[in-house]
């Protein structure tokens, strides 16, 4: 796990993205955004770099689902291609 200062709490992440805490929790349950858990308190924590990717997608007018799905698909295709070589 990365250093704790590389993560934001639910409240801080919600402010950064301009959405509610409940929205972040729904995205976590739906698999749109992965929350990690604090090792002691088990609170949800969001990796800053993932939030920045999502923020860019939201600002570009894209839904995160399409943006994330496209990145994931490209990543999977790349890995499959690498395995064939």
Buried (B, 14 or more C-beta within 10 A) or exposed (E): EEEEEEBBBBEBBBEBBEBEBEBBBEBBEEEBBEBBEEEEEEEBBBBBEBBEBBBEBBEEEBEBEEBBEEEEEEEEEEEEEEEEE
